[in-house]
Amino acid sequence: MTIGSQNDIDGLKAIGKIVAMTISEMKRHTRAGITTKELDEIGGSFLKRHGAVPAPKATYNFPGYTCISVNNEVAHGIPGNRIIQPGDLINIDVSAELGGYYADAGQSFPITPYNPSLLRLCEYTHNTMMKVISSLKHGVKLNEIGRIIQSEARKGGYNVINNLCSHGIGKSLHESPTEILPFYNKHDKRVLKEGLVLTIEPFLSTGADYAVEQSDGWTLCLPGGGFTAQHEHTIIITKNQPIIVTVA
């Protein structure tokens, strides 16, 4: 969507804050011994208490309130009976709707005892996301998002998951602009406009540069070993620095 009024900004900030708070609440309860289903129930209950609707379930009939991916799972992990183990890499991705506005955010983080390489992967991915966000404003080419992600991944010694993209959001979970590629595409001539709402979500990998859908029809995994981290914010493009709406 493109912002049309202060009401739009306020609505996006309201749901963005709830999404961010949900992730924080789920992270606070994430520990070795808890199941991903128990963690998902915490997230679903938190969203409900704040009047928000889980977007994956409402939009796509996803079998969970949130997406929880573990270790070689890259994205769209289905919450279930899997027990989180010491040293696991966890990704929590929350998207929700309130008052007709949608926001989407995600975080990857390791469980103690921390594996230094996983901790670096998560921190580097977060820093890459923030570098992209700080570089965007009205008039910048859309393909700058992919250029920065690709460049930063190479500097850090990581691969980019090429088949997972950032996307437009606002009045629905996925909308125009679509196919915001995480690598540089010189043929993409689109330009960012003031008021545009979109996600920024790099996926950086220590293994393959693509994710494969599993037989459950949802979970995306990294083939051949390795790990992937994702960090995601929903932002509003302005004439200066973007507004990050998914903050508590």
C-alpha positions in Angstrom: 0.0 0.0 0.0 0.9 3.6 -0.2 0.1 5.8 2.8 -2.8 8.2 2.2 -3.2 9.8 5.6 -1.9 10.0 9.2 -4.6 7.4 10.0 -2.7 4.9 7.8 0.5 5.6 9.6 -1.1 5.3 13.0 -2.8 2.0 12.0 0.4 0.5 10.7 2.3 1.6 13.8 -0.4 0.0 16.0 -0.2 -3.4 14.5 3.5 -3.1 14.0 4.0 -2.6 17.7 1.8 -5.6 18.5 3.8 -7.8 16.1 7.1 -6.7 17.7 5.7 -7.3 21.2 4.5 -10.7 20.2 8.0 -11.7 19.0 9.5 -10.4 22.2 7.0 -12.3 24.3 7.7 -15.5 22.4 11.5 -15.0 22.6 11.2 -14.5 26.4 9.7 -18.0 26.7 12.0 -19.7 24.2 14.2 -22.2 26.0 15.4 -25.8 25.7 12.6 -28.2 26.5 9.6 -26.2 25.2 7.8 -27.4 22.1 7.3 -25.1 19.1 3.5 -25.7 19.5 3.7 -24.4 23.1 5.6 -21.4 21.8 3.1 -20.8 19.1 0.2 -20.9 21.6 2.0 -18.1 23.6 2.2 -16.0 20.4 -1.4 -16.7 19.4 -2.7 -15.8 22.9 -0.7 -12.6 23.0 -2.1 -11.5 19.6 -5.6 -12.3 20.7 -5.3 -10.3 23.9 -4.3 -7.3 21.8 -7.2 -7.8 19.3 -4.9 -8.8 16.4 -5.6 -11.6 13.9 -2.7 -14.0 12.9 -2.3 -13.2 9.2 -0.9 -16.6 8.0 -3.8 -18.5 9.5 -6.4 -16.0 8.3 -5.0 -15.4 4.8 -3.5 -18.8 3.8 -5.0 -21.2 6.4 -1.5 -21.8 7.8 -1.6 -24.5 10.5 -0.3 -22.2 13.3 -0.6 -18.6 14.6 3.1 -17.9 13.8 5.9 -19.5 11.8 8.6 -21.1 13.9 11.6 -22.6 12.0 14.4 -24.6 13.7 18.0 -25.2 12.5 17.9 -26.3 8.8 14.4 -25.0 8.4 14.6 -21.6 6.6 11.0 -20.3 6.8 7.3 -21.2 7.3 8.1 -23.9 9.9 4.8 -25.4 11.3 4.6 -25.3 15.1 4.2 -28.8 16.5 5.7 -31.4 18.9 9.3 -30.6 18.1 11.2 -29.9 21.4 13.7 -27.1 21.2 17.2 -28.3 22.1 20.2 -26.5 23.6 22.2 -24.8 20.9 19.3 -24.7 18.4 18.9 -21.9 15.9 15.3 -20.5 16.1 13.4 -18.2 13.7 10.2 -16.6 14.8 8.2 -14.9 12.1 5.0 -13.1 13.1 2.5 -11.3 10.8 -0.9 -10.0 11.9 -3.8 -7.7 11.1 -5.6 -5.1 13.2 -8.2 -2.7 11.9 -7.5 -3.6 8.3 -3.7 -3.0 8.6 -1.0 -5.7 8.4 2.6 -5.9 9.6 5.2 -8.6 9.4 8.5 -9.1 11.2 10.9 -11.9 12.1 14.0 -12.6 14.1 16.5 -15.5 14.2 18.4 -16.2 17.4 20.4 -19.1 18.9 19.6 -21.0 22.2 22.2 -21.3 24.8 24.9 -22.7 24.9 25.6 -20.3 22.0 27.4 -21.5 19.0 29.6 -18.5 18.1 29.2 -19.1 14.3 25.3 -19.0 14.7 25.5 -15.9 16.9 27.6 -14.2 14.2 25.2 -15.3 11.5 22.2 -13.8 13.3 23.9 -10.6 14.2 25.3 -10.2 10.7 21.9 -10.8 9.1 20.3 -8.2 11.5 23.0 -5.7 10.6 22.4 -6.3 6.9 18.7 -5.7 7.3 19.4 -2.4 9.1 22.0 -1.3 6.4 19.3 -1.9 3.7 16.7 0.1 5.7 19.0 3.0 6.4 19.8 3.3 2.6 16.2 3.6 1.4 14.1 6.7 0.7 11.9 8.3 -1.9 13.6 8.1 -5.4 15.9 5.2 -4.6 15.7 2.3 -7.1 13.9 -0.8 -5.7 16.8 -3.0 -6.8 19.1 -1.3 -4.3 17.5 -3.6 -1.7 18.9 -6.7 -3.5 22.2 -5.1 -4.3 22.9 -4.3 -0.7 21.8 -7.7 0.6 23.9 -9.5 -2.0 26.9 -7.3 -1.4 26.8 -7.6 2.4 26.3 -11.4 2.2 29.4 -11.7 0.1 31.4 -9.5 2.5 30.4 -11.7 5.4 31.1 -15.0 3.7 27.4 -16.0 3.4 25.0 -16.9 0.6 21.7 -15.3 0.0 18.5 -17.4 -0.2 17.5 -16.3 -3.6 14.0 -17.7 -3.7 12.7 -15.8 -0.7 11.8 -12.1 -1.3 10.8 -8.9 0.5 7.3 -7.7 -0.4 4.8 -5.0 -0.3 2.3 -5.0 2.7 -0.2 -2.8 4.4 -3.8 -3.6 3.5 -3.0 -7.3 2.9 -0.2 -9.5 3.9 1.4 -9.7 0.4 0.8 -7.0 -2.1 2.5 -4.8 -4.7 5.5 -4.4 -5.1 6.0 -8.1 -5.4 9.2 -10.0 -6.2 11.6 -7.6 -4.4 14.6 -9.8 -5.1 17.4 -10.3 -2.6 20.0 -10.0 -5.3 20.8 -7.3 -7.8 18.6 -7.2 -10.9 19.7 -4.5 -13.3 16.5 -4.9 -15.3 14.3 -3.9 -12.4 13.6 -0.2 -13.0 11.1 0.3 -10.2 11.6 3.3 -7.9 10.7 3.7 -4.3 8.0 6.3 -3.6 7.2 8.2 -0.5 4.5 6.4 1.6 5.2 2.9 0.1 4.9 0.2 2.7 7.1 -2.9 2.4 9.1 -5.5 4.3 12.8 -5.9 4.3 13.8 -9.5 5.1 17.3 -10.8 4.1 17.9 -14.5 4.5 21.6 -15.3 4.8 22.9 -18.8 4.6 26.0 -20.8 5.5 25.0 -23.4 3.0 22.9 -23.5 -0.2 21.5 -20.3 -1.9 17.9 -21.6 -2.1 15.3 -23.2 0.1 13.2 -26.3 -0.8 9.6 -26.8 0.1 8.9 -30.0 2.2 6.2 -32.5 1.8 4.0 -30.7 4.4 3.5 -28.0 1.8 4.8 -25.2 4.0 8.2 -25.7 5.6 11.2 -24.5 3.6 14.5 -26.2 4.3 18.1 -25.7 3.4 19.3 -28.7 1.3 22.7 -30.2 2.0 23.3 -28.9 5.5 24.1 -25.5 6.9 22.0 -22.8 8.6 20.0 -19.7 7.6 19.1 -16.6 9.6 16.4 -14.1 8.8 15.6 -10.7 10.2 12.6 -8.7 9.0 10.9 -5.3 9.6 7.9 -3.6 8.0 8.8 -0.1 7.0 7.3 3.1 5.4 9.3 4.9 2.8 9.7 8.6 3.4 11.8 11.5 1.8 14.4 10.8 4.5 14.9 7.7 6.7 12.2 5.0 6.6 9.7 4.6 9.4 10.1 1.2 11.0 6.7 0.2 12.3 7.5 -3.2 13.8 9.1 -1.9 17.0 7.8 -2.3 20.5 
